[in-house]
Amino acid sequence: MELIIQLEHLSVQLLLAAQMIAVLLTTAHILLSNRDVASTVGWTGLVWLAPLVGLLLYWLFGVNRIQRKAHQLRPQISASNDARTLAAERAHYQLQQRFPQWVPLGHLGDALTHTTLKPGNRVRVLINGDQAYPEMLRAIDEARHSVALSTYIFDIDPAGHSFVDALERAQRRGVAVRVLIDAVGQRYSHPRAPRQLAARGVPVAVFLESLLPIRNQYLNLRNHRKILVVDGRCGFTGGLNIRSGCLLAEQPLRPVQDVHFELQGPVVRGLMSAFEVDWNFTTGERLSGPHWFPPLKHAGDSLARCLPDGPDEDFDVIRRMMLGALAQAQQRVRIISPYFLPDQVLLTALNVTAWRGIDVRILLPEHNNLRFVQWAAQAQAEQVLDGGSRIFLSPPPFDHTKLMIVDDLWCFFGSSNWDPRSLRLNFELNVEVYDRPLAAQLHQLFDAKQETATEINAAQLRARSVPIKLRDGFARLMSPYL
């Protein structure tokens, strides 16, 4: 009996020693990782104060295991370095001549993306799936060489079936079709879109798929990009997923407002390059050649650039671009976001921008489709309002639009929200555009939405009951993973 007790005691000591070693090694990993101080303190505290839970959560959610070298995966373009240098100089010459005060922001984009602004683009605004889906389907039906489609959600409903049919038709007439769907996003639909597409003979892949989600080492990372490129020449991007809820004219049960954009001109290469990197990472197949990357002619007068962002070498690109744009603002800033949980740096930047006398207005949904996000947003909205920005709540249907406009020129749109998940964990893609007519059109869109919205003030938030404030405060603690 005494021997058994001694063995049990020894086992406990060994387990405690193993736990201590695991805690020390994990702490070292946290300290050596390139992360902000608040995150380091939070993870370290959790690992030491609740070792079993902390270790499990950190190694599941706290580690970025994706080490993609996107510059090694991007397709080899036939243009020489000298030609690219001349294109860069031409773009900055146009920026200097047309909008000289915006040159610093152009340089910021160069440094963040290692690409240059592309002159000669045309951008069309497409409101909801009612305008966007017919144009996207028309482009797929007119495709002659290639179709590249990446989406987060691809519902198998009437809208989804129309895309499945169009992609199958393109594949059957000899067009090279590639479809990429996120592993988490595919779970929104039953049956799942990848199975439906594969059954029709359409080449499809799932980004970071795992048979058992709990064993997926990339569980917390999602490809949130929305990209459609046809023949390498015509591109679509924005906030739209593929689902019938975005067809408001059909009066769906759960309607969703959104804005999408059609792009033509040299900037489309940025969309195709982002897709190629994701496709190559997922499948190992390289997409290259003129069917995917044809020479692109000027199609309009916009200066534009794609900004891919993700937990790899493109980390923190979009957030830093937002910070630069806020610093650039001289007159007004307009922001529309369905999920608005900016970190403390962005909050401070918004406050500083408003304190400089800039008219900052933020449009958020009155009723969010994610309750925890709405509670968390309420918890920090008081800080935004105290800084001088104004917040408006738009009535239903839920507004999924993602848009930022600075002064009367700079437009920023794509898949990214103003929250930690989009800005630190997801793979996203936004586009920046210097275009006065486009900015005027988007300002009109914002103003029309604001007319039906309700403005809130700090006094209303302070008047919330203590239980509501506690609920919202707790939800805010979870904001990095909402």
N, C-alpha and C positions, 0 to 999 in steps of 0.2 A: 504493500500500500504506500509505504514511504517513497519507494522508487517511482511509483506512478505520480505521486504529488510532485516529486522533484522534476520528472519529465514534463509535467504540465507547466510547472513554474519556468522551466527552461524554454518551453515553447512560447510562453507569453513574452519572455524576455527577448527571444529571437524575433517575434512579431513586432514588438515595440522598436527593436533595433532596426528592423527592415523599414518600418514606418518612418523612423527618424531619418534614415538614409534617403528614403524617397522624398521626404519633405526638404531635406538639404539640397538634393540634386535638382528638385523642381524649383526651389528658391533661386538656385544658381542660374537655371535656365531663364527664369523670369527676369533676373537682374541683367543678364547678358543680352536679352532680347531688346530690339530697338522699339520701345514703346514709351508712351507718356507716363509722367510721374504718378498721376492719379490711378491709372490702370495698374502700374507696378505695385503701388501700395495696396490697392484693393485685392489683387490676386495673392500677394504675399500674406496679407492678413487672413484671407480665407483659407489658404493652405495651412497656416500655423494654428489658427483658432479652431478650425474644423477639418482636420487632416484628411479623413476618409472622403468626405464630400468635396472638399477643396481640391484634392488631387484628381478625383474623377472629373469634376467640372473643368478644371484647367486643361487637362490633356484632351478632353472632348471639344471644348469650345474656345480655349484661350490660345491655341497654337495655330499659327498659319503654316501649313505644311506644303502649300503650293509654291514651288520655286520655278516659275516659268520665265524663261529668258525670251521675251516676246521679240526682241530685235533679232534673235537667231531663227525664229519661226516665221517672221514676215517674209513674204515672197520676194524673190529677187526681181527687181524692175530693170528693164533694159536701159533706162536713162542713165547717163553717166553722172558722177559726182558733180562735175562742172555744170551740167544742165540743172541739177537740183539746186546748186548754189545760185545760179542765175534766176531760177524761179523764186527762191527765197528773197533775193534782192529786189525782184520785181514786185513781190507782194508787199514788202516793207516800203518800197518806193510809193506804191499806191496808198498805203496807210499814211505815210508821211505827207503826201500831197493832198489827200482828201480829208484825213482826220488826224492832224499832227499831234493833238493832245492825247491821242489814244495809243501812240507808239509804245509807251512803257507797258501797257497791258498786252500789246502784241508780243513784246519781248518776254513777258512772263509766260505766255502760252508756249513760246518757242522753248524756253528752258524746261517747262514741265513736261512737254510731250516729245521733245526732240524732233518736232516737225515744224512746218511753216504754215502760215495762213495761205489759203488757196484762193486766188482771184478768179472771177468769171463764173460764179455759181448762181443758180436760181432756186429759191425756196418758196414752196407753196404751203399754206396753212390748211389743214384738213380737220374739220370739227367733227368729233365723235366717229364712231364706226360708220355712221350714215354716209359721211363723205369719204372717209379713208378706205374702207373695205372695198367699195367698187373700183377705186383707182388702183389699189394693190392687186385686186383680182384681174383687172384689165391688163396691168403690166405683166402679170404671170402668163396670161393667155396670149400676149403678144411676144413673149420671150422667144428668142431664136437660138440662143447659145447656152445660157446658164441662169439658174435661180438659186440664190442663197437666202435662207430664211432662218432667223434665230428669234426665239420668243421664250418668255418665262411661262406664261399660261397659254395652252392651246386646248380649249374646250371642244369636246365632241358634241356639239349642239348645232343648230341650223347654220350659224356663222362658221363654226369649225368645219362642218361638212362642205361648205362652199369652197373653203381653202383646200381641203383634202382633194376634192374633185378637180380643182384647177391645177394643183401640183401633179396629180396623176395624169391629167391630160398633157401637161408639159413633158413629163417623163416619157410618155408613150410616143410623142412626136419627135423624140431624140434630143430634147433639151437636157443638159446636165443639171440635176436638181440635188440640193443638199439641204436638209432640215435639221436644226439643232434645238432641242428642248431641254430645259433645266430639269434635273431629277426631282427637286422639290415641287417645282411648278407643275410637272406632269400629274401630280397627285390631286390636283384640283378637279380633274375630270375623270369620270367613269362612264364608259371605258376610256383607257388612256390613249392619247393621240399617237404616241410612237407605234403602238401595236396596229392601229388603224392604218397609218401611213405605210408601215412595213408590209401589211397585208395587200396593199395596193401596188407594191413594187417601188415605192418611193424611198430613196436612201435617207435614212433618219438615224440620228444618234442622240443619246441622252447625256447631258453634261454632269459628270461626277455621280454616275448611277451606282447604287449598291443594292443588292438583293435584300440585305438586312440593314435598314437605316441606322440602327444603333452602332453597327460595325463600320459605318462609313467614316473614314478618317477626315472627310471634307464636309461633315454633317452641317456645319454652320456657315458654309460658303455657297453662294447661289449665283448663277448667271442670270442677271436681271435685265440684260440687254434686249432691245427690240430692234431687229435689223432685217430689212428685206432689200436685197440688191438683185436687179434683173439685168442680165447681159453686161454686168460691170459698169453700166452707164446710168441707170435710174435707181435711186435709193429712197427708202422710207425709214424713218425712225421717229421716236417720240415716246409717249407713255402707253400706247394702246397694246393690250394683250389681244388675243383672238378669242372672243366670246360674245354671245348674243346680247349680253347685258349692255354692250356698248352701242347697240342699234336702238337709239331712243325712239325713233319713229315707229318701231315695232311694239312699243310700250311693254318692255320686259318686266318681269317680276322684281328684279333687282337692278335697276338702271344705273349706269355709270357714265358720267361725263368724262371726256378726255380730249386731248389735242394731239394730232400726229402731223408729220411734215414729210413732204416729198422733196427730194434733193436731186438736182441735176448739175453736172459740171465736175471739175476736178476734185471737189470735196468727197465725192462718192467713193473714191479710192480709199479714203480713210475708213468708211463703213465696211468695205470689202476686206480691207486688211485686218480689221478687228475680227470679222467673222472667220477669216482664214486661220488666224492664230488660235481661236477657240476650237475650230473644227480639227485642226492639226493636233492640238493638245488632247482632244477627246478621242480621235480615231487614228491618228498617226498618218493620215492622208494629207499630202500637200496639194493645194489648189493654186495653180499657176498657169501662165499663158494668156493669150489675148481673149479667150472666151470669158475668163474671170477678171482679167486686168487689161482691158483694151486702152489705147490712147484716148484721152478725154479732152474734148473741146470745150471752149467757153460757152456757157448757156445763159448767163445773166451777168448781173453787176455786183453780186454780193462777195465780200471777203469772208471766208469761212474756214473752219478747222474742226476735225473730230478730236474729242478728248476721251480715249478709253481710260477706265479707272478700275482698279481691283487690288486684291491683297497679294500682288506680285510686284514686278518692277514698276508698274504704273500706280503704285500706292499713293493715295492722298492727292491725286491730281485735281479732281473736281473741287474738293473743298478749298484747296489753295487758290484755284481760279475764282471761286466765289469770293474769297477774302480779297483778292486783287481787284475784282470788279467793284466791291464795296468801297475800297480805298479810292478807286478811280471816279466814283460817282460825283457829279457836280450839281445835279438838279433833283433827280428823283430815282427811286428804286421801287420796282414792283415785283412781288414774289407770289407765285401760286404753288402750293404743295399740299398733297393729301396727308402727308406724315411729316410734321414739323417738330423735330426734336434736336435743334442745333446744339452742338457742344458749347462749352464755356467760351472757347476762342471765337466761334462764330457769333455767339450772343454778344460778346464784348464788341466785336466788329460792327454788328448791327447798331448797337447803342452809340458807338463812336460816330458812325455814319449819320445817325439821326441828330446827335448833338452838334454835328457840323452844320446843321440846318438843311440837310437833305430830306426830302419828303419820302419816307419809307413806309410802304403799305404792304401788308401781308394778307393774302386771302386763303382761308382754310375752310374745310367742310364743317358745317354746323353739327352734323351727325356723322362721325367717322365709322367706317365699317369694321374697325378694330377698336374695341372699347378701351383696352389698356393703353393704346396709343393716344386716344383722346384724353384720357385721364392724365397721362404723363405730360401731354402738351399743355393742359390746363395748369399743371403744377409749375411750369416755368414761364407761362405767358406773362405773368406779372412782371418778371424781369425785363421782358421785351417791351412792354408798355411803359414801364418806368423809365426806360431809355429813350423814349420819344417816338418809337415806331407805332404805327396804327395797325390793328388787327381787325379783319372783317370775317364774319362767318357766313358762308354761302349756304342757302337752303338746299334741300334735296332736289334732284338726285345727287348722290355722292360724286364729288368732283375729284377725279384722279389726275388732273392736269399737273404737269411739272414744268414750270416756266419762271425765268428771271429776266427782267428787262431793266437796263440801266440807261438813264437819260433818254435821248431820242435816237439811239444808234445801236447799242450792244444788246444782242438777244442770246439767251442761253437756254437750251431745251434738250430733252432726251429722256433717259430712263431713271435718272437719279432723284431721290427724295432728299429732303433736308433732315436726315436722321443718321445716327451712327451706323446702322446696318448698311445703308446705301454708301456712305462715305468711307467706311472702314472694312466692311466684310464682303459686300456684293461685288460682282463684276458688272460694271455699268458703262454706259457710253452716252456722253452729251456732245452737243455741237454748239460752238460759239459762232455767231454771225454778226458782221458789221454791215448794217443795211438800214437806212432811214425809213424807206417805205414799209419794210417788214416791221420795224419797231413801232411805227405809227399804227399799223394794223393790229399788232399784239396789244398795244396800249388801249385801242378801242375794245378789244376782246376783254381786257381786264376791267375797263370802265363799265362795260355792259354787265359783267358778273357782279361788280361792286354795287351797282344800282339795286340789285335784289338782295344784297347781303346785309347783315346786321353788324354794326360796329360794337365791340366790347371795350370796356375800360378796366383799369386796375381796381377801382372801387368795387365793381361787380365781383371780381375774383376774390378780393379780400372779404367780401360778404358771405362767401361759402361757409357752410357749417364745418365744425372741427372734424367730424367723421369724414366728410367729403375731402377736406384738405389732407387728412391722413391717408385716405385711399389714393388720392392723386400723387401724394409724395412717395408712397410705396411704389406706385406704377412707374414713377420717374426713375427710381433706382434700377428698374429693369430695362430702361430705355436702350442700352447698348445692344440688346438682343430681341427687341420687339419687332 
